[in-house]
């Protein structure tokens, strides 16, 4: 069964088809990409662009869309050629496919969002070396059919993008006292009015905008996820082990004198 957990991603295609339920697989792939195995706050991959470009929401959206496009494109292409690619040329072929996808998204952003393309700068071509991309291509797409590979790329990209946008929002709000600045760089002139000023006469908190702020907020997001997961596990443990009827446990509600 397809499992996006890093330890089980190497399952063979044959095992995916052996008595598994496709709908359950797709649900599990989605959950793993968005939450359980999120590349940004669980696998801790792709931290270079995560820490470098998330100074604003629009930067996070731009990098998230570019990374998702490359993940989906490379996963689909790798899945299509998985049965005709020998192990000797497997990784070079994957890198060539990823580089092709990165070139495509670079050209698209130059054509339709040139100013944002300039802001993201070197981190766009560096998507080629992002461990998330090559990791999903090798661990999942090369061992699964096109549909689950596409979904895995999409969910991993969305999970990564959500963290980019959350981090950008935190840094923009605390760093500048406003949010949704420069949205017209991606969504056109109509989006120039989307900026919301949350605090008037706010004195900028420079650390939040700089890379050290990105480290701090990334750590807070990881801690928040761990707290949520711990609470979920405790609740599941309580539900799995309810107090049996006839238990000798006594509940004291009064004062014994």
C-alpha positions as a printed Julia matrix, in Angstrom:
257×3 Matrix{Float64}:
   0.0    0.0     0.0
   1.29   3.42   -0.91
   2.43   5.11    2.25
   4.05   8.52    2.24
   5.85   7.8     5.49
   9.5    8.04    4.66
  10.2    4.55    5.89
   7.51   2.98    3.72
   7.84   4.98    0.53
  10.05   2.33   -0.97
   7.18  -0.15   -1.25
   7.03  -1.79   -4.65
   4.23  -1.15   -7.17
   3.22  -4.75   -6.82
   2.55  -4.28   -3.15
   0.49  -1.17   -3.96
  -1.87  -3.27   -6.04
  -2.03  -6.23   -3.7
  -5.33  -6.0    -1.93
  -5.11  -2.26   -1.26
  -7.97   0.18   -1.41
  -7.19   3.02   -3.89
  -9.42   5.55   -2.15
  -7.7    4.81    1.18
  -4.31   5.16   -0.52
  -5.16   8.55   -1.96
  -6.49   9.74    1.37
  -3.33   8.59    3.1
  -1.11  10.21    0.46
  -2.96  13.5     0.92
  -2.76  13.35    4.72
   0.94  12.53    4.64
   1.78  15.35    2.24
  -0.23  17.99    4.05
   0.44  16.98    7.65
   1.99  13.71    8.81
   5.05  13.82    6.53
   5.07  17.52    5.64
   8.37  18.26    3.9
   8.93  21.6     5.67
   8.17  20.87    9.34
   8.54  17.07    9.54
  11.14  16.01    6.97
  12.85  19.43    7.34
  13.74  19.48    3.64
  13.91  22.54    1.41
  14.8   24.8     4.3
  17.02  27.05    2.19
  14.19  28.76    0.25
  11.92  28.39    3.28
  14.19  30.55    5.41
  15.41  32.88    2.69
  12.36  34.09    0.76
   9.48  34.0     3.25
   9.74  37.62    4.3
   6.25  38.28    2.93
   3.13  36.33    2.01
   3.52  37.02   -1.71
   7.06  35.62   -1.69
   5.8   32.47    0.03
   2.98  32.06   -2.5
   5.35  32.54   -5.44
   7.93  30.04   -4.18
   5.19  27.61   -3.13
   3.55  27.65   -6.56
   6.9   27.19   -8.3
   7.88  24.28   -6.04
   4.47  22.62   -6.42
   4.66  22.9   -10.21
   8.1   21.26  -10.25
   7.03  18.52   -7.81
   3.95  17.6    -9.85
   5.72  17.76  -13.23
   8.76  15.79  -12.12
   6.71  13.14  -10.29
   4.51  12.55  -13.35
   7.46  12.38  -15.77
   9.47  10.07  -13.49
   6.48   7.78  -13.04
   5.98   7.59  -16.82
   9.57   6.43  -17.45
  10.01   4.3   -14.32
   9.78   0.99  -16.21
  12.28   1.9   -18.96
  14.96   3.57  -16.83
  17.82   1.44  -15.55
  19.35   2.0   -12.13
  22.61   3.15  -13.74
  21.04   6.3   -15.19
  18.14   6.66  -12.78
  19.33   9.66  -10.75
  20.86  11.61  -13.71
  17.58  11.15  -15.6
  15.58  12.4   -12.6
  17.81  15.48  -12.28
  17.37  16.26  -15.98
  13.6   16.05  -15.63
  13.63  18.3   -12.55
  15.88  20.82  -14.34
  13.44  20.84  -17.28
  10.52  21.57  -14.95
  12.44  24.33  -13.19
  13.32  25.93  -16.53
   9.65  25.89  -17.51
   8.49  27.61  -14.31
  11.3   30.16  -14.62
  10.19  31.06  -18.14
   6.54  31.25  -17.04
   7.37  33.59  -14.15
   9.55  35.75  -16.39
   6.6   36.07  -18.76
   3.78  36.65  -16.27
   5.34  37.75  -12.94
   8.7   39.24  -13.8
   9.06  41.43  -10.69
   8.35  38.49   -8.39
  10.78  36.41  -10.45
  13.46  39.01   -9.74
  12.65  39.06   -6.0
  12.9   35.26   -5.69
  16.17  35.48   -7.6
  18.63  32.61   -7.29
  16.24  30.53   -5.19
  14.1   29.71   -8.24
  16.85  27.85  -10.18
  17.98  26.32   -6.88
  14.7   24.38   -6.8
  16.61  21.92   -9.0
  18.72  20.99   -5.97
  15.83  20.95   -3.51
  15.95  17.65   -1.62
  12.14  17.52   -1.53
  11.93  17.25   -5.31
  14.56  14.56   -5.86
  13.46  12.72   -2.72
   9.85  12.35   -3.88
  10.94  11.42   -7.41
  13.22   8.65   -6.17
  11.28   7.41   -3.12
   7.74   7.54   -4.48
   7.26   8.47   -8.16
   9.8    5.93   -9.44
   7.86   3.12   -7.71
   4.24   4.11   -8.3
   1.79   4.69  -11.21
   1.09   8.15  -12.58
  -2.08   8.98  -10.59
  -0.66   8.4    -7.08
   2.64  10.0    -8.14
   0.78  13.11   -9.33
  -1.23  13.27   -6.11
   1.89  12.81   -4.01
   3.63  15.68   -5.8
   0.57  17.89   -5.47
   0.04  17.2    -1.77
   3.73  17.52   -0.9
   3.8   20.8    -2.82
   0.68  22.1    -1.11
   2.0   21.07    2.3
   5.26  22.87    1.61
   3.4   25.91    0.21
   1.12  26.19    3.27
   4.15  26.4     5.55
   5.78  28.98    3.24
   2.66  31.15    3.34
   2.17  30.76    7.12
   5.79  31.65    7.75
   5.56  34.6     5.35
   2.41  35.85    7.09
   3.99  35.62   10.57
   7.15  37.4     9.48
   5.29  40.08    7.53
   2.83  40.87   10.33
   5.38  40.95   13.14
   8.07  42.52   11.0
   6.05  45.29    9.34
   2.69  45.44   11.09
   0.86  44.79    7.8
  -0.05  41.84    5.6
  -0.69  41.07    1.92
   1.68  43.76    0.63
   2.68  43.69   -3.06
   0.08  41.08   -3.98
  -0.18  42.77   -7.39
   3.17  41.2    -8.29
   1.35  37.91   -8.85
  -2.37  38.69   -9.04
  -2.37  41.85  -11.15
  -3.09  45.51  -10.55
  -6.45  44.8    -8.87
  -4.6   43.15   -5.98
  -2.67  46.31   -5.11
  -5.47  47.24   -2.68
  -5.31  43.95   -0.77
  -2.69  45.22    1.69
  -4.04  45.39    5.24
  -2.36  47.62    7.82
  -2.88  45.96   11.21
  -0.99  48.39   13.43
  -0.79  52.13   12.71
   2.57  53.8    13.33
   4.13  50.35   13.84
   7.88  50.38   14.36
   9.31  47.57   12.26
  10.71  44.52   14.06
  13.68  43.85   11.84
  14.62  40.46   13.3
  11.34  38.97   12.08
  12.12  39.93    8.49
  15.72  38.72    8.57
  16.74  35.01    8.37
  17.1   34.66   12.19
  13.39  35.45   12.43
  12.69  32.7     9.92
  14.57  30.21   12.13
  12.57  31.27   15.2
   9.16  31.07   13.53
   9.98  27.78   11.82
  10.83  26.35   15.23
   7.54  27.63   16.63
   5.59  26.0    13.78
   7.38  22.68   14.38
   6.64  22.93   18.11
   2.97  23.72   17.43
   2.66  20.64   15.2
   4.29  18.44   17.83
   1.89  19.71   20.5
  -1.13  19.02   18.26
   0.14  15.52   17.41
   0.75  14.74   21.09
  -2.76  15.84   22.07
  -4.26  13.75   19.26
  -2.34  10.65   20.4
  -3.46  11.13   24.02
  -7.08  11.47   22.94
  -6.83   8.36   20.75
  -5.25   6.44   23.66
  -8.1    7.45   25.97
 -10.69   6.39   23.39
  -8.9    3.09   22.78
  -8.72   2.27   26.51
 -11.97   3.45   28.12
 -12.66   2.63   31.77
 -14.22  -0.8    31.75
 -17.63  -1.36   33.3
 -17.34  -2.7    36.84
 -13.94  -1.14   37.33
 -12.8   -0.93   40.94
 -11.72   2.7    40.47
 -13.68   4.97   42.83
 -14.5    8.61   42.31
 -14.44  10.69   45.5
 -16.73  13.7    45.32
 -17.05  14.64   48.98
 -14.9   15.35   52.02
 -14.2   12.43   54.35
 -14.26  13.53   58.02
